[in-house]
């Protein structure tokens, strides 16, 4: 829920960098919790693999968004 909330917040802000960084931290926490859940056998291997694939996709999308923000920020700085 924190990741979803962060995405919704970042989407509404002009300066997204700090929000995207927070989302990235939350995603890393989720990765650790999912791995721990698998290790403690709260998740079976199929559920774990599915969760990992979904988190990888979210990470790719988030990484692209962060890179796009960096490009946009560099363009804005060069115009000054």
PyMOL Python script that loads the backbone (N, CA, C, O; Angstrom):
from pymol import cmd

cmd.read_pdbstr("""\
ATOM      1  N   UNK A   1       0.829  -1.195   0.000  1.00  0.00           N
ATOM      2  CA  UNK A   1       0.000   0.000   0.000  1.00  0.00           C
ATOM      3  C   UNK A   1       0.870   1.253   0.000  1.00  0.00           C
ATOM      4  O   UNK A   1       0.518   2.253  -0.626  1.00  0.00           O
ATOM      5  N   UNK A   2       2.008   1.205   0.701  1.00  0.00           N
ATOM      6  CA  UNK A   2       2.898   2.370   0.734  1.00  0.00           C
ATOM      7  C   UNK A   2       3.450   2.677  -0.658  1.00  0.00           C
ATOM      8  O   UNK A   2       3.614   3.842  -1.022  1.00  0.00           O
ATOM      9  N   UNK A   3       3.730   1.646  -1.424  1.00  0.00           N
ATOM     10  CA  UNK A   3       4.240   1.842  -2.781  1.00  0.00           C
ATOM     11  C   UNK A   3       3.161   2.478  -3.648  1.00  0.00           C
ATOM     12  O   UNK A   3       3.435   3.430  -4.378  1.00  0.00           O
ATOM     13  N   UNK A   4       1.960   1.969  -3.575  1.00  0.00           N
ATOM     14  CA  UNK A   4       0.857   2.529  -4.344  1.00  0.00           C
ATOM     15  C   UNK A   4       0.607   3.983  -3.949  1.00  0.00           C
ATOM     16  O   UNK A   4       0.424   4.841  -4.812  1.00  0.00           O
ATOM     17  N   UNK A   5       0.601   4.251  -2.664  1.00  0.00           N
ATOM     18  CA  UNK A   5       0.406   5.624  -2.182  1.00  0.00           C
ATOM     19  C   UNK A   5       1.520   6.539  -2.691  1.00  0.00           C
ATOM     20  O   UNK A   5       1.261   7.675  -3.088  1.00  0.00           O
ATOM     21  N   UNK A   6       2.742   6.051  -2.679  1.00  0.00           N
ATOM     22  CA  UNK A   6       3.867   6.838  -3.184  1.00  0.00           C
ATOM     23  C   UNK A   6       3.742   7.141  -4.657  1.00  0.00           C
ATOM     24  O   UNK A   6       4.046   8.251  -5.092  1.00  0.00           O
ATOM     25  N   UNK A   7       3.295   6.165  -5.434  1.00  0.00           N
ATOM     26  CA  UNK A   7       3.105   6.366  -6.873  1.00  0.00           C
ATOM     27  C   UNK A   7       2.038   7.422  -7.123  1.00  0.00           C
ATOM     28  O   UNK A   7       2.214   8.311  -7.956  1.00  0.00           O
ATOM     29  N   UNK A   8       0.938   7.321  -6.399  1.00  0.00           N
ATOM     30  CA  UNK A   8      -0.132   8.302  -6.564  1.00  0.00           C
ATOM     31  C   UNK A   8       0.336   9.705  -6.192  1.00  0.00           C
ATOM     32  O   UNK A   8      -0.008  10.675  -6.868  1.00  0.00           O
ATOM     33  N   UNK A   9       1.108   9.814  -5.133  1.00  0.00           N
ATOM     34  CA  UNK A   9       1.629  11.111  -4.710  1.00  0.00           C
ATOM     35  C   UNK A   9       2.617  11.662  -5.733  1.00  0.00           C
ATOM     36  O   UNK A   9       2.517  12.822  -6.132  1.00  0.00           O
ATOM     37  N   UNK A  10       3.563  10.841  -6.154  1.00  0.00           N
ATOM     38  CA  UNK A  10       4.578  11.285  -7.117  1.00  0.00           C
ATOM     39  C   UNK A  10       3.938  11.724  -8.424  1.00  0.00           C
ATOM     40  O   UNK A  10       4.393  12.675  -9.060  1.00  0.00           O
ATOM     41  N   UNK A  11       2.897  11.036  -8.815  1.00  0.00           N
ATOM     42  CA  UNK A  11       2.236  11.363 -10.075  1.00  0.00           C
ATOM     43  C   UNK A  11       1.632  12.763 -10.061  1.00  0.00           C
ATOM     44  O   UNK A  11       1.488  13.385 -11.113  1.00  0.00           O
ATOM     45  N   UNK A  12       1.281  13.257  -8.891  1.00  0.00           N
ATOM     46  CA  UNK A  12       0.657  14.576  -8.777  1.00  0.00           C
ATOM     47  C   UNK A  12       1.657  15.707  -8.563  1.00  0.00           C
ATOM     48  O   UNK A  12       1.289  16.879  -8.644  1.00  0.00           O
ATOM     49  N   UNK A  13       2.909  15.374  -8.293  1.00  0.00           N
ATOM     50  CA  UNK A  13       3.907  16.387  -7.967  1.00  0.00           C
ATOM     51  C   UNK A  13       4.732  16.762  -9.185  1.00  0.00           C
ATOM     52  O   UNK A  13       4.957  15.949 -10.081  1.00  0.00           O
ATOM     53  N   UNK A  14       5.171  17.996  -9.197  1.00  0.00           N
ATOM     54  CA  UNK A  14       6.035  18.462 -10.274  1.00  0.00           C
ATOM     55  C   UNK A  14       7.453  17.917 -10.075  1.00  0.00           C
ATOM     56  O   UNK A  14       8.050  17.374 -11.005  1.00  0.00           O
ATOM     57  N   UNK A  15       7.988  18.063  -8.860  1.00  0.00           N
ATOM     58  CA  UNK A  15       9.315  17.546  -8.528  1.00  0.00           C
ATOM     59  C   UNK A  15       9.144  16.164  -7.906  1.00  0.00           C
ATOM     60  O   UNK A  15       8.833  16.049  -6.720  1.00  0.00           O
ATOM     61  N   UNK A  16       9.344  15.133  -8.691  1.00  0.00           N
ATOM     62  CA  UNK A  16       9.028  13.769  -8.292  1.00  0.00           C
ATOM     63  C   UNK A  16      10.196  13.025  -7.648  1.00  0.00           C
ATOM     64  O   UNK A  16      10.003  11.959  -7.064  1.00  0.00           O
ATOM     65  N   UNK A  17      11.402  13.574  -7.749  1.00  0.00           N
ATOM     66  CA  UNK A  17      12.603  12.834  -7.368  1.00  0.00           C
ATOM     67  C   UNK A  17      12.559  12.287  -5.940  1.00  0.00           C
ATOM     68  O   UNK A  17      12.863  11.113  -5.728  1.00  0.00           O
ATOM     69  N   UNK A  18      12.192  13.099  -4.973  1.00  0.00           N
ATOM     70  CA  UNK A  18      12.166  12.624  -3.586  1.00  0.00           C
ATOM     71  C   UNK A  18      11.111  11.545  -3.376  1.00  0.00           C
ATOM     72  O   UNK A  18      11.313  10.628  -2.580  1.00  0.00           O
ATOM     73  N   UNK A  19       9.997  11.646  -4.075  1.00  0.00           N
ATOM     74  CA  UNK A  19       8.929  10.660  -3.939  1.00  0.00           C
ATOM     75  C   UNK A  19       9.316   9.341  -4.592  1.00  0.00           C
ATOM     76  O   UNK A  19       9.015   8.269  -4.067  1.00  0.00           O
ATOM     77  N   UNK A  20       9.981   9.422  -5.734  1.00  0.00           N
ATOM     78  CA  UNK A  20      10.420   8.209  -6.415  1.00  0.00           C
ATOM     79  C   UNK A  20      11.486   7.485  -5.600  1.00  0.00           C
ATOM     80  O   UNK A  20      11.520   6.255  -5.568  1.00  0.00           O
ATOM     81  N   UNK A  21      12.346   8.243  -4.948  1.00  0.00           N
ATOM     82  CA  UNK A  21      13.355   7.644  -4.077  1.00  0.00           C
ATOM     83  C   UNK A  21      12.695   6.894  -2.925  1.00  0.00           C
ATOM     84  O   UNK A  21      13.124   5.796  -2.568  1.00  0.00           O
ATOM     85  N   UNK A  22      11.664   7.478  -2.351  1.00  0.00           N
ATOM     86  CA  UNK A  22      10.939   6.832  -1.250  1.00  0.00           C
ATOM     87  C   UNK A  22      10.256   5.548  -1.735  1.00  0.00           C
ATOM     88  O   UNK A  22      10.257   4.539  -1.031  1.00  0.00           O
ATOM     89  N   UNK A  23       9.680   5.588  -2.926  1.00  0.00           N
ATOM     90  CA  UNK A  23       9.042   4.395  -3.494  1.00  0.00           C
ATOM     91  C   UNK A  23      10.081   3.297  -3.685  1.00  0.00           C
ATOM     92  O   UNK A  23       9.808   2.130  -3.407  1.00  0.00           O
ATOM     93  N   UNK A  24      11.262   3.661  -4.156  1.00  0.00           N
ATOM     94  CA  UNK A  24      12.335   2.688  -4.358  1.00  0.00           C
ATOM     95  C   UNK A  24      12.731   2.037  -3.032  1.00  0.00           C
ATOM     96  O   UNK A  24      12.975   0.831  -2.978  1.00  0.00           O
ATOM     97  N   UNK A  25      12.795   2.832  -1.967  1.00  0.00           N
ATOM     98  CA  UNK A  25      13.091   2.278  -0.641  1.00  0.00           C
ATOM     99  C   UNK A  25      12.000   1.313  -0.190  1.00  0.00           C
ATOM    100  O   UNK A  25      12.294   0.247   0.350  1.00  0.00           O
ATOM    101  N   UNK A  26      10.758   1.682  -0.408  1.00  0.00           N
ATOM    102  CA  UNK A  26       9.642   0.821  -0.015  1.00  0.00           C
ATOM    103  C   UNK A  26       9.658  -0.487  -0.801  1.00  0.00           C
ATOM    104  O   UNK A  26       9.355  -1.548  -0.254  1.00  0.00           O
ATOM    105  N   UNK A  27      10.009  -0.412  -2.075  1.00  0.00           N
ATOM    106  CA  UNK A  27      10.095  -1.618  -2.901  1.00  0.00           C
ATOM    107  C   UNK A  27      11.195  -2.540  -2.379  1.00  0.00           C
ATOM    108  O   UNK A  27      11.023  -3.759  -2.360  1.00  0.00           O
ATOM    109  N   UNK A  28      12.309  -1.973  -1.961  1.00  0.00           N
ATOM    110  CA  UNK A  28      13.390  -2.786  -1.404  1.00  0.00           C
ATOM    111  C   UNK A  28      12.944  -3.460  -0.111  1.00  0.00           C
ATOM    112  O   UNK A  28      13.262  -4.628   0.116  1.00  0.00           O
ATOM    113  N   UNK A  29      12.216  -2.746   0.735  1.00  0.00           N
ATOM    114  CA  UNK A  29      11.674  -3.350   1.956  1.00  0.00           C
ATOM    115  C   UNK A  29      10.748  -4.514   1.620  1.00  0.00           C
ATOM    116  O   UNK A  29      10.793  -5.564   2.260  1.00  0.00           O
ATOM    117  N   UNK A  30       9.908  -4.314   0.607  1.00  0.00           N
ATOM    118  CA  UNK A  30       8.981  -5.362   0.199  1.00  0.00           C
ATOM    119  C   UNK A  30       9.733  -6.590  -0.295  1.00  0.00           C
ATOM    120  O   UNK A  30       9.348  -7.719   0.010  1.00  0.00           O
ATOM    121  N   UNK A  31      10.801  -6.377  -1.053  1.00  0.00           N
ATOM    122  CA  UNK A  31      11.609  -7.509  -1.531  1.00  0.00           C
ATOM    123  C   UNK A  31      12.136  -8.336  -0.356  1.00  0.00           C
ATOM    124  O   UNK A  31      12.106  -9.567  -0.386  1.00  0.00           O
ATOM    125  N   UNK A  32      12.611  -7.649   0.663  1.00  0.00           N
ATOM    126  CA  UNK A  32      13.146  -8.336   1.835  1.00  0.00           C
ATOM    127  C   UNK A  32      12.035  -9.099   2.558  1.00  0.00           C
ATOM    128  O   UNK A  32      12.231 -10.247   2.959  1.00  0.00           O
ATOM    129  N   UNK A  33      10.885  -8.473   2.722  1.00  0.00           N
ATOM    130  CA  UNK A  33       9.773  -9.130   3.417  1.00  0.00           C
ATOM    131  C   UNK A  33       9.263 -10.348   2.647  1.00  0.00           C
ATOM    132  O   UNK A  33       8.922 -11.366   3.248  1.00  0.00           O
ATOM    133  N   UNK A  34       9.212 -10.245   1.334  1.00  0.00           N
ATOM    134  CA  UNK A  34       8.767 -11.379   0.515  1.00  0.00           C
ATOM    135  C   UNK A  34       9.772 -12.532   0.637  1.00  0.00           C
ATOM    136  O   UNK A  34       9.382 -13.691   0.775  1.00  0.00           O
ATOM    137  N   UNK A  35      11.063 -12.202   0.584  1.00  0.00           N
ATOM    138  CA  UNK A  35      12.087 -13.246   0.725  1.00  0.00           C
ATOM    139  C   UNK A  35      12.001 -13.898   2.102  1.00  0.00           C
ATOM    140  O   UNK A  35      12.100 -15.120   2.220  1.00  0.00           O
ATOM    141  N   UNK A  36      11.820 -13.097   3.128  1.00  0.00           N
ATOM    142  CA  UNK A  36      11.681 -13.627   4.480  1.00  0.00           C
ATOM    143  C   UNK A  36      10.438 -14.508   4.601  1.00  0.00           C
ATOM    144  O   UNK A  36      10.466 -15.546   5.261  1.00  0.00           O
ATOM    145  N   UNK A  37       9.353 -14.086   3.961  1.00  0.00           N
ATOM    146  CA  UNK A  37       8.119 -14.889   3.988  1.00  0.00           C
ATOM    147  C   UNK A  37       8.330 -16.247   3.340  1.00  0.00           C
ATOM    148  O   UNK A  37       7.807 -17.259   3.808  1.00  0.00           O
ATOM    149  N   UNK A  38       9.097 -16.260   2.265  1.00  0.00           N
ATOM    150  CA  UNK A  38       9.403 -17.537   1.621  1.00  0.00           C
ATOM    151  C   UNK A  38      10.290 -18.398   2.512  1.00  0.00           C
ATOM    152  O   UNK A  38      10.052 -19.595   2.673  1.00  0.00           O
ATOM    153  N   UNK A  39      11.316 -17.774   3.089  1.00  0.00           N
ATOM    154  CA  UNK A  39      12.237 -18.516   3.954  1.00  0.00           C
ATOM    155  C   UNK A  39      11.534 -19.093   5.183  1.00  0.00           C
ATOM    156  O   UNK A  39      11.892 -20.169   5.661  1.00  0.00           O
ATOM    157  N   UNK A  40      10.543 -18.377   5.686  1.00  0.00           N
ATOM    158  CA  UNK A  40       9.809 -18.849   6.862  1.00  0.00           C
ATOM    159  C   UNK A  40       8.630 -19.748   6.474  1.00  0.00           C
ATOM    160  O   UNK A  40       7.857 -20.188   7.325  1.00  0.00           O
ATOM    161  N   UNK A  41       8.513 -20.010   5.163  1.00  0.00           N
ATOM    162  CA  UNK A  41       7.505 -20.905   4.602  1.00  0.00           C
ATOM    163  C   UNK A  41       6.069 -20.398   4.752  1.00  0.00           C
ATOM    164  O   UNK A  41       5.121 -21.177   4.842  1.00  0.00           O
ATOM    165  N   UNK A  42       5.938 -19.057   4.775  1.00  0.00           N
ATOM    166  CA  UNK A  42       4.603 -18.468   4.719  1.00  0.00           C
ATOM    167  C   UNK A  42       4.123 -18.414   3.269  1.00  0.00           C
ATOM    168  O   UNK A  42       2.922 -18.389   2.999  1.00  0.00           O
ATOM    169  N   UNK A  43       5.089 -18.395   2.336  1.00  0.00           N
ATOM    170  CA  UNK A  43       4.792 -18.415   0.905  1.00  0.00           C
ATOM    171  C   UNK A  43       5.386 -19.675   0.300  1.00  0.00           C
ATOM    172  O   UNK A  43       6.506 -20.065   0.627  1.00  0.00           O
ATOM    173  N   UNK A  44       4.624 -20.311  -0.587  1.00  0.00           N
ATOM    174  CA  UNK A  44       5.213 -21.440  -1.316  1.00  0.00           C
ATOM    175  C   UNK A  44       6.061 -20.886  -2.455  1.00  0.00           C
ATOM    176  O   UNK A  44       6.016 -19.690  -2.745  1.00  0.00           O
ATOM    177  N   UNK A  45       6.819 -21.741  -3.088  1.00  0.00           N
ATOM    178  CA  UNK A  45       7.781 -21.293  -4.100  1.00  0.00           C
ATOM    179  C   UNK A  45       7.089 -20.638  -5.298  1.00  0.00           C
ATOM    180  O   UNK A  45       7.610 -19.678  -5.866  1.00  0.00           O
ATOM    181  N   UNK A  46       5.919 -21.153  -5.685  1.00  0.00           N
ATOM    182  CA  UNK A  46       5.213 -20.565  -6.821  1.00  0.00           C
ATOM    183  C   UNK A  46       4.746 -19.140  -6.501  1.00  0.00           C
ATOM    184  O   UNK A  46       4.870 -18.246  -7.338  1.00  0.00           O
ATOM    185  N   UNK A  47       4.222 -18.930  -5.323  1.00  0.00           N
ATOM    186  CA  UNK A  47       3.789 -17.590  -4.912  1.00  0.00           C
ATOM    187  C   UNK A  47       4.979 -16.648  -4.812  1.00  0.00           C
ATOM    188  O   UNK A  47       4.897 -15.482  -5.195  1.00  0.00           O
ATOM    189  N   UNK A  48       6.078 -17.165  -4.297  1.00  0.00           N
ATOM    190  CA  UNK A  48       7.289 -16.354  -4.191  1.00  0.00           C
ATOM    191  C   UNK A  48       7.785 -15.936  -5.574  1.00  0.00           C
ATOM    192  O   UNK A  48       8.103 -14.768  -5.798  1.00  0.00           O
ATOM    193  N   UNK A  49       7.847 -16.889  -6.494  1.00  0.00           N
ATOM    194  CA  UNK A  49       8.309 -16.585  -7.849  1.00  0.00           C
ATOM    195  C   UNK A  49       7.415 -15.556  -8.531  1.00  0.00           C
ATOM    196  O   UNK A  49       7.904 -14.656  -9.214  1.00  0.00           O
ATOM    197  N   UNK A  50       6.110 -15.690  -8.346  1.00  0.00           N
ATOM    198  CA  UNK A  50       5.172 -14.725  -8.914  1.00  0.00           C
ATOM    199  C   UNK A  50       5.431 -13.337  -8.329  1.00  0.00           C
ATOM    200  O   UNK A  50       5.492 -12.355  -9.068  1.00  0.00           O
ATOM    201  N   UNK A  51       5.581 -13.251  -7.007  1.00  0.00           N
ATOM    202  CA  UNK A  51       5.820 -11.962  -6.346  1.00  0.00           C
ATOM    203  C   UNK A  51       7.123 -11.343  -6.832  1.00  0.00           C
ATOM    204  O   UNK A  51       7.185 -10.136  -7.066  1.00  0.00           O
ATOM    205  N   UNK A  52       8.162 -12.153  -6.985  1.00  0.00           N
ATOM    206  CA  UNK A  52       9.449 -11.645  -7.460  1.00  0.00           C
ATOM    207  C   UNK A  52       9.321 -11.083  -8.868  1.00  0.00           C
ATOM    208  O   UNK A  52       9.858 -10.014  -9.157  1.00  0.00           O
ATOM    209  N   UNK A  53       8.621 -11.782  -9.741  1.00  0.00           N
ATOM    210  CA  UNK A  53       8.430 -11.280 -11.116  1.00  0.00           C
ATOM    211  C   UNK A  53       7.689  -9.944 -11.117  1.00  0.00           C
ATOM    212  O   UNK A  53       8.034  -9.031 -11.867  1.00  0.00           O
ATOM    213  N   UNK A  54       6.678  -9.842 -10.276  1.00  0.00           N
ATOM    214  CA  UNK A  54       5.910  -8.598 -10.208  1.00  0.00           C
ATOM    215  C   UNK A  54       6.766  -7.447  -9.666  1.00  0.00           C
ATOM    216  O   UNK A  54       6.705  -6.325 -10.168  1.00  0.00           O
ATOM    217  N   UNK A  55       7.559  -7.741  -8.641  1.00  0.00           N
ATOM    218  CA  UNK A  55       8.428  -6.700  -8.080  1.00  0.00           C
ATOM    219  C   UNK A  55       9.514  -6.283  -9.071  1.00  0.00           C
ATOM    220  O   UNK A  55       9.888  -5.112  -9.122  1.00  0.00           O
ATOM    221  N   UNK A  56      10.019  -7.225  -9.852  1.00  0.00           N
ATOM    222  CA  UNK A  56      11.001  -6.893 -10.889  1.00  0.00           C
ATOM    223  C   UNK A  56      10.392  -5.947 -11.920  1.00  0.00           C
ATOM    224  O   UNK A  56      11.034  -4.986 -12.345  1.00  0.00           O
ATOM    225  N   UNK A  57       9.165  -6.220 -12.314  1.00  0.00           N
ATOM    226  CA  UNK A  57       8.490  -5.352 -13.291  1.00  0.00           C
ATOM    227  C   UNK A  57       8.271  -3.960 -12.710  1.00  0.00           C
ATOM    228  O   UNK A  57       8.501  -2.960 -13.390  1.00  0.00           O
ATOM    229  N   UNK A  58       7.835  -3.893 -11.478  1.00  0.00           N
ATOM    230  CA  UNK A  58       7.654  -2.598 -10.824  1.00  0.00           C
ATOM    231  C   UNK A  58       8.998  -1.865 -10.749  1.00  0.00           C
ATOM    232  O   UNK A  58       9.066  -0.661 -10.992  1.00  0.00           O
ATOM    233  N   UNK A  59      10.045  -2.586 -10.417  1.00  0.00           N
ATOM    234  CA  UNK A  59      11.378  -1.990 -10.354  1.00  0.00           C
ATOM    235  C   UNK A  59      11.832  -1.440 -11.693  1.00  0.00           C
ATOM    236  O   UNK A  59      12.426  -0.363 -11.751  1.00  0.00           O
ATOM    237  N   UNK A  60      11.558  -2.167 -12.775  1.00  0.00           N
ATOM    238  CA  UNK A  60      11.915  -1.683 -14.116  1.00  0.00           C
ATOM    239  C   UNK A  60      11.147  -0.408 -14.454  1.00  0.00           C
ATOM    240  O   UNK A  60      11.720   0.558 -14.958  1.00  0.00           O
ATOM    241  N   UNK A  61       9.857  -0.415 -14.172  1.00  0.00           N
ATOM    242  CA  UNK A  61       9.042   0.774 -14.449  1.00  0.00           C
ATOM    243  C   UNK A  61       9.499   1.957 -13.612  1.00  0.00           C
ATOM    244  O   UNK A  61       9.601   3.078 -14.112  1.00  0.00           O
ATOM    245  N   UNK A  62       9.772   1.708 -12.348  1.00  0.00           N
ATOM    246  CA  UNK A  62      10.229   2.769 -11.455  1.00  0.00           C
ATOM    247  C   UNK A  62      11.586   3.300 -11.908  1.00  0.00           C
ATOM    248  O   UNK A  62      11.803   4.512 -11.917  1.00  0.00           O
ATOM    249  N   UNK A  63      12.491   2.416 -12.279  1.00  0.00           N
ATOM    250  CA  UNK A  63      13.798   2.842 -12.780  1.00  0.00           C
ATOM    251  C   UNK A  63      13.677   3.720 -14.014  1.00  0.00           C
ATOM    252  O   UNK A  63      14.394   4.712 -14.145  1.00  0.00           O
ATOM    253  N   UNK A  64      12.786   3.365 -14.911  1.00  0.00           N
ATOM    254  CA  UNK A  64      12.556   4.185 -16.097  1.00  0.00           C
ATOM    255  C   UNK A  64      12.009   5.552 -15.738  1.00  0.00           C
ATOM    256  O   UNK A  64      12.400   6.558 -16.330  1.00  0.00           O
ATOM    257  N   UNK A  65      11.118   5.590 -14.780  1.00  0.00           N
ATOM    258  CA  UNK A  65      10.526   6.851 -14.334  1.00  0.00           C
ATOM    259  C   UNK A  65      11.602   7.742 -13.699  1.00  0.00           C
ATOM    260  O   UNK A  65      11.636   8.949 -13.937  1.00  0.00           O
ATOM    261  N   UNK A  66      12.471   7.140 -12.899  1.00  0.00           N
ATOM    262  CA  UNK A  66      13.559   7.886 -12.252  1.00  0.00           C
ATOM    263  C   UNK A  66      14.511   8.440 -13.314  1.00  0.00           C
ATOM    264  O   UNK A  66      14.907   9.603 -13.239  1.00  0.00           O
ATOM    265  N   UNK A  67      14.880   7.623 -14.298  1.00  0.00           N
ATOM    266  CA  UNK A  67      15.766   8.084 -15.370  1.00  0.00           C
ATOM    267  C   UNK A  67      15.123   9.215 -16.160  1.00  0.00           C
ATOM    268  O   UNK A  67      15.790  10.189 -16.509  1.00  0.00           O
ATOM    269  N   UNK A  68      13.826   9.089 -16.445  1.00  0.00           N
ATOM    270  CA  UNK A  68      13.124  10.135 -17.181  1.00  0.00           C
ATOM    271  C   UNK A  68      13.117  11.442 -16.393  1.00  0.00           C
ATOM    272  O   UNK A  68      13.279  12.516 -16.972  1.00  0.00           O
ATOM    273  N   UNK A  69      12.932  11.358 -15.094  1.00  0.00           N
ATOM    274  CA  UNK A  69      12.950  12.555 -14.250  1.00  0.00           C
ATOM    275  C   UNK A  69      14.331  13.201 -14.262  1.00  0.00           C
ATOM    276  O   UNK A  69      14.440  14.427 -14.260  1.00  0.00           O
ATOM    277  N   UNK A  70      15.389  12.389 -14.274  1.00  0.00           N
ATOM    278  CA  UNK A  70      16.750  12.923 -14.315  1.00  0.00           C
ATOM    279  C   UNK A  70      16.989  13.652 -15.636  1.00  0.00           C
ATOM    280  O   UNK A  70      17.605  14.717 -15.653  1.00  0.00           O
ATOM    281  N   UNK A  71      16.513  13.093 -16.723  1.00  0.00           N
ATOM    282  CA  UNK A  71      16.656  13.731 -18.037  1.00  0.00           C
ATOM    283  C   UNK A  71      15.895  15.052 -18.056  1.00  0.00           C
ATOM    284  O   UNK A  71      16.410  16.066 -18.525  1.00  0.00           O
ATOM    285  N   UNK A  72      14.679  15.034 -17.549  1.00  0.00           N
ATOM    286  CA  UNK A  72      13.866  16.242 -17.504  1.00  0.00           C
ATOM    287  C   UNK A  72      14.524  17.311 -16.645  1.00  0.00           C
ATOM    288  O   UNK A  72      14.534  18.484 -17.017  1.00  0.00           O
ATOM    289  N   UNK A  73      15.074  16.920 -15.501  1.00  0.00           N
ATOM    290  CA  UNK A  73      15.744  17.867 -14.606  1.00  0.00           C
ATOM    291  C   UNK A  73      16.984  18.453 -15.280  1.00  0.00           C
ATOM    292  O   UNK A  73      17.249  19.649 -15.154  1.00  0.00           O
ATOM    293  N   UNK A  74      17.749  17.616 -15.999  1.00  0.00           N
ATOM    294  CA  UNK A  74      18.948  18.104 -16.696  1.00  0.00           C
ATOM    295  C   UNK A  74      18.579  19.098 -17.793  1.00  0.00           C
ATOM    296  O   UNK A  74      19.277  20.093 -17.989  1.00  0.00           O
ATOM    297  N   UNK A  75      17.511  18.838 -18.494  1.00  0.00           N
ATOM    298  CA  UNK A  75      17.064  19.776 -19.533  1.00  0.00           C
ATOM    299  C   UNK A  75      16.656  21.105 -18.929  1.00  0.00           C
ATOM    300  O   UNK A  75      16.986  22.165 -19.459  1.00  0.00           O
ATOM    301  N   UNK A  76      15.941  21.044 -17.820  1.00  0.00           N
ATOM    302  CA  UNK A  76      15.511  22.267 -17.158  1.00  0.00           C
ATOM    303  C   UNK A  76      16.704  23.069 -16.642  1.00  0.00           C
ATOM    304  O   UNK A  76      16.711  24.298 -16.716  1.00  0.00           O
ATOM    305  N   UNK A  77      17.714  22.366 -16.117  1.00  0.00           N
ATOM    306  CA  UNK A  77      18.924  23.040 -15.622  1.00  0.00           C
ATOM    307  C   UNK A  77      19.704  23.679 -16.761  1.00  0.00           C
ATOM    308  O   UNK A  77      20.254  24.768 -16.597  1.00  0.00           O
ATOM    309  N   UNK A  78      19.757  23.025 -17.899  1.00  0.00           N
ATOM    310  CA  UNK A  78      20.529  23.561 -19.024  1.00  0.00           C
ATOM    311  C   UNK A  78      19.841  24.781 -19.658  1.00  0.00           C
ATOM    312  O   UNK A  78      20.497  25.579 -20.329  1.00  0.00           O
ATOM    313  N   UNK A  79      18.565  24.923 -19.456  1.00  0.00           N
ATOM    314  CA  UNK A  79      17.838  26.079 -19.990  1.00  0.00           C
ATOM    315  C   UNK A  79      18.040  27.341 -19.153  1.00  0.00           C
ATOM    316  O   UNK A  79      17.780  28.452 -19.615  1.00  0.00           O
ATOM    317  N   UNK A  80      18.503  27.158 -17.932  1.00  0.00           N
ATOM    318  CA  UNK A  80      18.672  28.313 -17.028  1.00  0.00           C
ATOM    319  C   UNK A  80      19.860  29.148 -17.356  1.00  0.00           C
ATOM    320  O   UNK A  80      20.119  30.144 -16.681  1.00  0.00           O
TER     321      UNK A  80
END
""", "prot")
cmd.dss("prot")
cmd.show_as("cartoon", "prot")
cmd.util.cbc("prot")
cmd.orient("prot")
